[in-house]
């Protein structure tokens, strides 16, 4: 009788084990079959081709974090093609699609997304002074549905102006290309640049231009008419998308120029000083990963850029007849010969 009782108990435990195992396998199979595919909205004021490098940096980091595009996440891309007035409409479209999260490039895109939703998490890949723009309550405690990274664009414009003056000692008049519709981001940059120009004893010529072939050609003609002997642009996704054209026009008019990203120098530009935006987009992917796994944007502090690059292209300097001092060249992180 005792043996039979032990056998019955063993059979009972075995049945429970088998049942549990089957239920676990069934649950896992069901989870695999019905696993959620997260939809990420991607809102950018620029063009797909102009933003390809940064978009790829984001996607590569998502892959490193274990995400597989098409299997557990997809991206809904929305590019304004340089028409920032379209951003509110594009943001509203992403909200209608009920995306799980929106990644935004720049302050204007972030403001459009925030106006469209107060519930869908928004991750800024880069933004200019998000506190002043009203995007977050503070950097340490964003407090809403927006978090991400600050590119320090306005602050670095002053440094760029200083570097340009150091590289071109006879610099007296600088042409600043500004795209219309830049909003608060552009205003902040001008607020930083105007007093800096005075301190450096430079005359700042603001030249409004549409970021297209006709507009840029006209802007450089205006620059020559105003007798500028150096060129900058405001830090903008719109100018980034047109970097090849801008670099070619600067060379054509033999104007020393400094840019806000190294990709301009990659296209043949003279020099750049600015944030490593590849790094920001990779870090944005980390915040996307955290948020999709349950983190609250209100609790993720907005972080500032920590990596900066100074790149010089000596071939471009020779092309416009500019001689840079050895001391100046030695300051660069990278020198292209």
N, C-alpha and C positions, 0 to 999 in steps of 0.2 A: 504494500500500500504506500509505503514511504517512497519507494522507487517510482511508482506511478505518479505520485504528487510532484516529485522533482522533475520528472519528464514533462508533466503538464505545465509546470512553471517555466521550464526551458522553452517549450513550444510557445508559451504566452509571450515571453521576452523576445523570442525570434520573430513572432508575428508583429510585435510592436516595432522592432527594428526594421523589418521589411517594409511595413506600412510607412514608417517615418522616412525611410530612404526613398520610397516611391513618391511620396508627397514632395520631398525636397527636390528630387529630379524633375518632377512635374512642374514645380514652381520655377525652377531654374530655366527649364525649357520654355515655359510661358513667358518668362522675363526676357529671354533672348529673342523670342518671336515678337513680343510686343514692346521691346525696349524703346524708351522715348528717344526720339531724334530731336535734339534742341535746334531751334531756328534762331540764328543770330542775324540781326539787322545790321547793315554796314552803311552809314550815312557819310558822304564825302562831298564837299563843294566842288571838287576838281573833276578830272576825267579818269576813266579806268586806266588808260595807258600812262597818264602822268603820275598816277599813284601806285603803279604796279609793284615797284620795288618795296615800298612800305607795306603794302597789302601782303606781299609774299613773306616778308619778315614776320608778320602777325600769324599767317597760316603755318609757317614752319615751326613757330614756337608752340602753337596749338598741337601740332603733331608730336613734338617732343614731350608735351604734357600728357600724351596718351589718347588724344582725341583723333578720330578718324573721320575725315570729311565724307559725307554721304552715308556713313554708318551710324554715327551717334550725334552728328551735328551737320547742319547746312548753313550757308551764308546767303542772305538776301541782299544783293548789292544795289545801292541807289546812289548814283553820281549826278550832281547838279550841272555838270559840264560847264562850270564857270559861271553859271547863272544862280547866284546865291538866293535870289528871290524865289527859286523853286524849292528850296530846302524845307519850308513848312509843309508844302504839299507832299514831298517825298517822305518826310517824317510821319505824317498822318497816314500815308500808305502803309508804312511798316507797322504802325499801331493797328491798322485794320487787319493786317495779316496775323496779328497776335503773336509776334515774335517773342521769344523768351528774354531777349536782351538786345540792346542797341549799342554798337560801337560807333563813336563819332570822331571825325577828324576836324579839329579846330573849334574855336569858340562859337562861331556863328551856327555851325551844325549842331553843337551841343545845346544852344539856346532853342533852336527849332525843335529838337527832340524833346527837351524838357517842357516846352509849351504844348507838345502833342500828347504827353503822358506823364502822370505823376506816380505811376505804379510799376511800369516796366523798367528794370534796371538799365542805367545808361553808364557806359564806361568811356571816358575821354582818352583817346590815344595821345592827344596833345591839346592843350588849351592855353590861352593867355589870361593870366590873372583871374581864375574862375570865381574868386571871392568878389572882386570888384564887378565882375560881369553878372553876379547874382545867381550863379550856377550852384554854389554850395555855401553853407553857413560859415564854415571855416575849413582850413586844410586838414586839421586834425580830426574834426568831427563834421563831415559833410552834411549829415542830418536829413537827407532826402533820398531820392532814387538815383542821384548822380555821384560818381566818383571817378578816379582815374589819375591822369598825369598832366602836370603843367610843364610846358616846353620852355618857359622863360624867354620867349621870343622878344617881348618889349625890352626887357632888361639887357639882352645881348646886343640889341641894335646900337646902344651907346658904345659897347666894346668894339663892334664892327667899325663904327665911325672912327674910333681911336686907331684901330689897326690900319685902316685905309690911309689915315693921315701919316702914320709912321712909315708906311710903305711908299707914299708919294709926298715927300716933304714940301713940295711946292703947291700942294693942294690948297685951293682957296674957295672953290664953289662946287658943291656936291648936288647932283640931281637925284632926288628920291622918287622912284616910281611908286605910285599908289593906285591900287585898283579900287574902283567905286564899289560901294556896298559892303566894305569891310567891317563896318559897324564899330563896336566898342574895341575890338582887337586892334584895328588900325588907329583909332583915336589914342589908345594907350601907347602905341609905338611912337606916334608923333609927340605925345606929351613927354616921352623920354628923350627923343632926339633933338627937339628944339633947344632946350637949355644946354645939352651936350655940345651942339654945334657952336653955340655962343662961347662956351668955355674953351673950345678948341680953335676959336677965331675963324670959323668956317661959315660960309653963307649956304643955307639949305634951300634948295629950289624944289618945291613939291610939284611933281608932274603927274596929274591924274591921267590914267590910261586904261582902256579896255585891254584885257589880257588876250589879245588875238593878233594875228599878223598885221593887219592894217593899223590897229591901235598902237602896237609897240613900235612899228616903223615911224609913226607920227611922233611918238613920245621921244624917241632918240633924236629926231630932227629938232624938236623943241629944245631938248637938252643942249644941242650944239648952238642953237640960236641964243640960248641964255648963257652961253660960254662956260658951261660947267666943265670941270676937268677931272671928274670922278663920278661914279654911278653906284647907287644902292637901290634895293627894292625893299618895301615892307615885307616882313615874313608872312607869306601867304601861300596856301595850297594852289591858288590860281597861277601865281608866278612860277611856282615849282613845276606845274604841268607844262609851262611854256619855256622851261629853262634852256633848251637847245636854241630856240629862236633868240632869246635875250642875250645869250653868250655870243652868238654870231653877230648880232647888231652892235654889241659893245666892241667887238674886234673890228668890225667894219668902220666904226666911227673912231677907233683908236682911243677908247676911253677906259682907263683903269676902273675895275669894278670889284666890289667884294660882295659875296653872296651868303645867304643864311644856311646853306647846306652844301656838303661836299659833292653832291650829285651834279651841281653846276660846274664844278671844276672837272669832274669826270667827263663832262660834255665839252671841255676846252676852255672853261672860264679861268680867270686869273687867280682868284683866291676866295676862300670861304672861312668863316668863323661861325660856329654855331653848335647847337645841340645835336647829339647823335640820335637822330629820329628813329633809326633802325632799332636802337636800344629801347626807346619809348614804346614802340609798337610791340616789341617782344614782351615788355613788362605789362603792357595792356592785356596781352593774351593770358598772363598769369592771373590778372584780376578777373578776366572773363571765366577762367577755370574755377577760381574760388567762388564766384557768384553763382555759376551754374550748379555748383555743389552745395549751395545753400547759404553762402555768406550774404550778409545784408550790406548793400552799398553804403548805407548811412554809417556803418561801423568801419568801413575801409578808408583810411586817411588818404587824401589826395597827396601824391608824392611829386616832388620836383625833379627835373632832369639832373643827372649827376655826371653824365659823360659829355664832353665837349671836344670839338676838333678844329684845328687850324691847319688848312691845307693850302699850299702854294703850287702854282703851275708855271715853271720857269719858261716853258715853251711859249705859253700865252704872253708872258712878260716880254719876251724877245719879239713876238709878233707885233706888238704895239710900240716897240722901241722904249720899253721901261727897264731901267736897271735897278734891281733891288739890292740893298746892302747885305753883306754876309751876316751881319748881326741880326738883321730882320729875318733873313731866311732861316737862321739857326733857331728861331722861336717856333717854327712850324712843327706840327706832329708828323706831317707827311709832305714831302717835296716831290713833285712830278717833274721830271727832266725831259 
